[in-house]
Amino acid sequence: MNTLVWVLVGIAVYWLGVLVLDSQGLLPSYVGTQGPILTVHTQRGKQFLDRLARPKRLWRAWGNFGLGIALVVMVGTFLLLVVQAVAVVRNPPPATAATQPQNVLVIPGVNQFLPLSVAPEILFGLLAGLVVHEGGHGLMCRVEDIEIESMGIAALALLPVGAFVEPDEESRANADRGGQSRMFAAGVTNNFAVTLVAFVLLFGPVVGSIAVAPGAAVGGVMPGSAADDAGLSAGDRIVSVGDTAVGNNDELDATLSKAEDRSVEVTLASGETTTIERSLLVTGIYTNSPFAGSIGEGATIAAVNGTTVHTEGEFHRAVANRTVATVETGDGTTATGPIGALATVRPDRAAANAEMPTEGSVVITSIEGTRVRNSSELGTTLDRYDPDQRVTVEAYVNGSVESYDVRLGGNDGDAMLGIYVMQGTSGVSVNGFGVQLYPAGQYLDLLGGKFGDFVGGIGGPVVSFLSGVLGVLLLPFASVSLGATYNFAGFVAWNGGFYTAAGGPLSFLGDWGLFVLANVLFWTGWVNLNLGFFNCIPAFPLDGGHILRTSTEAVVSRLPTSQGRQLTTMVTTTIGLVMLVSLLLMVFGPQLLSG
């Protein structure tokens, strides 16, 4: 059974045990049950809240500020969820890992994006979020003279999943609507405040004290590749190839491209030296590639047109002057096909207007006589031209060479053919070394709030900070949200070797201290921001639902109607149902509708 099944079985057994104890009257009076959730109630802390609430004018000003933020977030959340739900219905996206049922649960080890290695940091962030959230409710209750019936925590087994402050309902009903709204908004206001503090510290002194360690970061090794055969593994850091030092990922690619010999000696950060016998592994092949019927992913290309090849450079030189080539694999299989950039033509665009067929695929071999061997060279060649220029494009279509006079399209100075291009040579991607590099530098920049640099340089300190927050939110789901190979859940055992303490203000903490502090701030900010947004959803029993009711009552009370209660109920119920349906469509729609 998988982890999710074990968790569900454990919860069921735990729930059964709680029901038995409750039926026998063995649970203490301060312990309650709501389904599988245990609630622990207490009266302690009320005097502390009374003392803390004494500067009431200050807290009311803070409450009004937070209420304004909550209302803006509520409206934005409502619109975002509805728009996304409509988009899912109209054009169902393919199901991804993010929409798998276990990944809806915020449980490290069950959710594949939340590893167990950072469970303590996630739990700390959750506890901090619950304390400030419910503490905010309790504090504003006393500011608005609302009595507190009890306070406590809610737990699923040993895992705290919530906290609560129970206002006395009669006392709350007697408070004015403004006071009630400020009380309900206080929790999310505090969550957003904690998020702000956590990310300011993270973006500034903490990440400013961390640097990427020198060398090429090995995030993974391709099965059956040369690196796999040599024993390289995830977490290794390559610091030199032969006598050439390697400072980062780009330098590794540049150094390997210049190495002529099949055998290369690499040195790891640990001091270990190993020899890589390069071989050309097929790492990807599209189903519409002319070689797809004979060559599969994981095969090794041994020769092209009878010439032995072991590296990408040898492969590209072997096909440089041939638009058709015969490829032989390591097991003796041969396949012959056109060599160029594999593409499909988009209707009503430049290539289609030149009568290039939109059905099936084409292999573009040259533009204005310039040889095109792969998708990268196609992009480089098009960069030389401007929109509206006419060029001659040669391509293989249905096994024969065709020539097309194309008037290039595009805008903003970028010339376009109006095609979808597949990566690699004729849709075949190859790798002669076999490592998947970890983007340590890019992830550190994102963790430092530099997301704006990746999306066109967003200006202004406030906008820049908010864009940085967005980038951090996306990091745990980088494989889905950013199209990366790896997710980033913090500095953990296997990727910690890619970073080191630098000369920043907190470098005295050392690697371990900085990594733990960065993880705590990262997850505390991440969890609190999500708690704030979630509780702003205008649906019961969330804070947003209560704020929606008090706001609706305030508006309805000014209308010339004697059915204010019914109208308020209709509005809040309708919005709540719309939100529920939107959430369900966003989470489960891709799986239910994309089939």
N, C-alpha and C positions, 0 to 999 in steps of 0.2 A: 504493500500500500504506500501511496505517496504521503508527503508530510501533511498536506491539507486534510487527508482522511484521518490520519492519526490525531491531528488537532481537534477535528470535529468529534471523534470518538471520545477523546479525553474530556471535552466540554460536556458531552452527553452524560458520561459517568459522573462528573463533578456535579452537574445539575441534579441528577438522580439522588446523589448523596445529600445535597442541600434540601431537597424536597422531603427526604426521610427525616432529617434532623428537624425541619420546620414542623412536620406533622406530629412529631413526638414532643414538641415544645422545648427542644434542647437548644435552640438558638437564643442568645441574649436579647434582651428587650431593645437594645440599641442597634440591633442588626435586623435589616429588612430584606425582602426579596422582591425582585421584579423580573420574572422569567429566570434566566440563568445568571442574572446580575445580583450581587450582594451589595447592599447599601449600609454603610456604617454611619450612624447619626451621633452628633454630639452638640452640647450647648457651650462647650469651651471656646474661647476666643471672642465672645461677644463684647466683653469689657474692653479688650484690646481694640476692637473695631470702633467702639464708642469714643475712645481717646483719640484714635487716628482720624475720626470724622469731624473733629471740632472746628477746623477752619472750613466751615461749610460753604462760604462764598467761593473759596478757591476750588473746592471739589465740584461745585455746581458749574463753574466756568469750564473746568476740565470735562465734566459730563456733557455740557453743551457742545464743546469742540468734538468730543468723541461721537456724539449723536449725529452731528453733521457728516462726519466721515462714514459712520455706519449707514446712513441713508444713501449716500453716494454709492457705496459699495453694494448695498442691497439692489439698487436700480441697475447698476452695472452687471451684477451677478445674474439678475433676472433676465436681462436682455441677452447676455452672453449664452446662458444655458438654453434659452428658447431658440436663438439663432443657430446654435450648434445642433440642437435636436432637429430643427427643420432641415438643416444641411444633411444630417445623417439619413433622414427619411427620403429626401430628394435624390441623394447620391451616396448610398451606403459605402463607407470606406472599407477596405479589407480589414478583417480581424487581425489585431496585433497582440503582442505579449501584454501590452498595457491594459487590454480589455479582457484578459483572462480572469475568471472568477476569483482565484486566489490572490490576484494582484490588486483587487479592490480592497482587501483587508490590509490594514496598516499593522502587520505583524512581522517583525524581522524573522527571516528564515522561511516563512511561508510565502510572503511577497518576494518574488525573485529580484526586485529592485532594492530591497532592504535587507542586506546581509546580516547574519548573526554577529559578525565581527564588530558592528557599530550599534548593536542593540543597547548597550549601556548609555550611549550618547542620545539615541532616539528616546529611550525611556526617561532620561533626564529632561530632555526637551518637552516631552509630554507632561511630566509632572510639573515642570515650571509653568507650562501653559495652563494646566488645570488650576494650579494655585492662584496665579494672577487673574485668571478669568473669573473663577468663583469668588476670589477675594474682592474683585472689583464689584461684583453684584452685592456682596455683603456690606462693603464699605458704603456704597451709594444707598443701600437700604437705610443705614443709620443716618446718612446725610439728609435723606428725605423723610426721616422719622417713620420709616416702615419697620415694624417689628419682625424679628427673625425667629421662625419656629424652630429650625435646626439647621445644622451644617454637616457636611461629611464628604465621604468619597464613595464611588461606585467601583466595584472590582469584578472582573471575570476571572475566577480562580484567584491566582496571586497577581494577576496583571491589572493594575489600575487603568480603567477605561474612561473614567469621568469623575467629576466632583460636582457638588451641588450646594446651593444655598436655598433653603425653603423659606420664602417670606410668608408671614402670616397673611392669608388671603383677605381677611376682613380689613386688616391694616393697609394692605396694598391697594384694595379697592377704594379706600378713603383718600388715598394720595391723589394729587392732581396728575393729569395725563403727562405733563412735562416731567414730573418727578419719576413716574413709572418708566417713561421712555429712557431717561438718563440712566436709571437703574439697569434696564435691560441692555443698554448699549455699553455699559461700563466694562463688561467682560471682553468684548471684541476690541474695545479701545485699548485695554491693557495688553491684549495679545499683540496688537499692532505696535504698541510702544516697545514691548520686549523684542519684537522683530527688528525694529529700527536700531535699538542699542546693539543687538547681536551682530547685525550686518555692518554697522559702522565700525565696530571693533574688528570684525573679520576682514572687511575690505581694506582697512587701514593698517594698524600696527601688526596684526597677526600674519596676514598674507605678505605684508611688506618685509617680514623676517624670514620668509621661506623662499628658496630658489630651486630651480630644476637642477638636479645633479648632472654633471657632464657625462656625455655618452648617449648612445641610442637605446631607448627604453623598449625592451622586448615585452610586449603585452601578451603575446601568444605565438605559438609555432604551428605552422600548417602541417597536418598529418601527411606523412610520406614525403616531406620535403627534405632538402639537403640539411637544413638546420635541425630538423627533427632527427635525422639519421646521426647528426653530430652530437645530440644530447642537449641542445639549447632548450630552455624552458621559460615560461612566464616569470617575470621578475628579474631576469638577467639584464645586465646593462653592458653593452658593447662599447669599449673605450678606444679601441684601435683595430684597424685592419692592416695586417702586415706592419710596416713602419709608419703608417699614417694614422695620426690621432683622430678620433671621431668625437666631436663635441656635442652633436645632437642628431636627431633623426634624419634631417635633410643631408647632413654630412655623410651619414652612412650610405644613403642612396647614391650620392655623388661619387663617393670613394669606390663603391662596388661597380658603378658604371664605367670607371676608368681602369679597373683591374682586368687585365687581359687573360690571365691564367684561370684555368678551371678551379684549381685549388687556391683557397685563400685562408690565411691564418688570422683568427680573431682573438683578441684579448678582452676578457670580461673584467668588470670592476673588482671582482673578487681576486684578481690576479691570475686566474686560470686561463690557459691558452688552449685553443682547439682549432683543428683544421676542418674547413668546410669544403666538401667536394660538390661543387655546384651542379645542379641538374634542373632542367626546365620543366617545372610542374604546371599543369593546367589548373588554375585556381577558379576558373569560372567560364562557362560557355552558354550562350543564349540558344534557345530552342530553334530559332530561325537562322542560326549561323549555317553557312554552307558546309561546315565541318561537323555539325552536331550529330549527324547519323553515325559517324565513325569514331569520333574522339569524345571522351567523356571527362567530366571533372575528376581530377585526381590522377589522370594519366600523365605520363612523362613523354615529352617530345624529344626524340633522339636525333632526328635529322630533318632537314628541309632541302628538297631537290638533291638529295644524296649527300649533302654537306652536314657533317656532325655539328650539333649545336648543344651548348650547355647553359648559356646565359641569354638574357634578353638582348644584349648587344649583338651577339652572334646571330640570333634569330632575325633581328631587324636588318642586319647586313645581308643575310641570305635571301631576303625577300625584297631587297631594295629595288632591284631592276626587273622584277618579275611580277606581273599583275596576276599570274596564276602560279600556284606552287603546290608541290606534293609534299605532304607532311607525313613523317613516319614516327610512330610512338615506340616506346621502350619494349612493348610486347610484339612488335612487328607489324602492327596494323598501319595501313596507309590510307590517306585521303587526299583528294585533289580538289582545289577550289580557288576562287578569286581572293586576292589579298588586298584589303583596303579597310575603309570605315563602314561598318554595317549600320544601316539606317532604315527607318520606315518614313514614308513621305506623308506630311500632314495635308489634308485637303485644303484647297483655296489659299495656299501659300506659294512662295516663290517657285519651289521645285515643281509643285503640282501644276502651276500655271505654265511651266515649260513642258508639260505633258509627261513628266516623270510619273510612273504609275504609283497610285496610292494603295493598291492591293499588294500584299506580300512585302518583301523587303528588297533593298538594293545594296550593292557594295560599291561605294564611291572610291575610285582608284586615282583620280587626278583632278585638279582644278587649274585651268589655264596652263596645262602642261606640267604643273608641279606635282610630283609623286606624293600620294597620300597613302600611308601604310596602316594607319590606325586612327582611332577617334581623336587622340591627342594632336596628331599632325593635321587633321581636318580643322580643328579649332584654330591652330596656329596659322594655317594657310588663310582661313577666312578673315583673320585679324588684319590682313594686309589690304583688305578691300573695304569700300564704303557702301552703304545702302544705295540702291538704284543703279549700281554698276552692273554691267553685263559680263558674265564669265561663261566659259565653256567647261562643262562638268562631264567627265567620263565615268560611267558606272556599269557594273555587270548587272543585267536584269534578265532573269530567267535563263542564265547560262550564256548570254551573249553580250558583247560590249556595245553600249549605246552612248551617243553624244547628245548633250542637251545645252541649248543656249538659254541661260538662266539670268533673269534680272533680279538681283539680290534684294531681299526685303530687309526689314530691321528698323531700329530707331536708336536714338542717342549715340549714333556713330558706330553701332555694332551691326555688321553685315550678317544676314541670316539666310539660310537656304530654306527654312521652313520644314525641318525634318527632326525626328527623334533619333538620336545617335546612341548606339550601344557601345559600351566600353570595350577596349582591347582591339586586337587585330581581327577583322572579320567576325567580331563578336566573341573572340577567344582571348581570355586574359591569362598571362603566364607569369611565373616568378621563378627565378633561378636560385634564390637564397632561401626563402621560406619562412621569414618572420613577419608577424603582424606588429607594427610599431604602435606603442601607446602614446597618445597625444598629451604628454605630461605638461608641456609648456602651454598649450591651449587651455587645458583644464585649470591650470593655476591662474591664468589670466581671467577666466570666467569666475573662479572662486574669489578673485580680487575685485569683482564688480565691473569687468571690462567688456561686458556683453555688447555694448554699443560699438566697440571696435570691429565686431564681427558682422554687424548689420548696417554698416555704412556710416559710422561715426555720429551717434546721436549726441547733440550738444546740450549745454546747460547742466549745472550741477544736480538739480532735482531730477530732471529727466534722465540724466546719466545714471544717477543712483537707482532710480526705479527700473531702468533697463538692466542694471547689474543684478538687482533682486530677481528679475525675471530669468536671467541667465542661470543664477544659482538654483532657482526652482526647477529648471530643466535638467540640471546635471544628473540627478539619480536616474533619469529616463533618457539619457543622451542617445542611446541606441535607437530610440523611437522618435524623440523630439528633435534631435540635431543630426540624425543620420550617421552617428559615429559607430565605431565597432564596439566600444566599451562604454559602460555606464560608470559614473563616478559617485560613490556613496561616502567619500571621505578618504582619509589616509588610513589604509588598512595594511595588513602584513605584507601582501604581495606587491602593492604598488608604492609602499613607503620608501623603498630603496631608490625610487626615481626622483626623490626630493631631499633637500638638506636645509639645515638652518643657515641663513645668510646673515649679512651684517645689518639687520634691522634692529629696531628698539627692543625686541623680545628674543633676540637670538640667544641670550644667556640661558633660556629655558632648554636649549638643546633640541635635537630632532624629536625625541619622544614627547617632551613637554609641549612643544609647538603643535605637533600633530594632534595630540589629545585636545588641546585648547581649541584648535581650528575645527575639529570634529564636533565638539560640544557647541560652539557658536553656530556652526553650519546647521546642525540639526535642530538646535533650539530656535533659531530664526525660521527655519523651514517649517517645523511643526507649528509654531505659533502663528505664522502667516496663514497656513492652511486651516488651523482652528478658527482664526478670525473670519476668513472668507466663508468657511462652512457654516458657522453660526450666523452669518449675515444673510443666509438664504431665507427669503421671506415665506417660511412655512413652519407650522407648528411641529414639534414643541421647541424649535430653535429660537434663539433670541430675535432673529429677524422676523419670525412669525408674530412674536409679542409686540415688537415695534410696529409692524404692519397693522396690527389690531388697534393699538393706541392712536396711531397716525390716522387710520381710517375713521375711528370714532371722532377724532377732532374735526375731520373734514365733514363727516355726515352730520355732526351736531349743528353745523351752520346751514344745512339744507332744509328747505321747507317740507319736511316729511315727518309723519308720526310713526314710521316703521324703521327708525334708525338702527335698532338692534338687528332686525332681519337683513337690512341692507349691508351692515357691517359684516355680518356672518357670510352673506353671499359673496362679497368682495374677497374676504380673506380665504374662504374655502376655495373659490375659483382659482386664485393665484397659487394657493398651496397645491392644488391638484395639478395645475400646469407645471409647477416646479418639480413635483414628483415624477410626472410623466417624462419631463425633459431629462431629469437625472437618469431614469431607467433607460431611455433611448440612448443617451450618451455612453452609458456603461455597457449595456447589453445589445444595443442596436447593431453595431458592426458585425457581431456574431449571428444575430437572428436574421438580419436583412441582406447580408452580402452573399448569402448562399444562392 
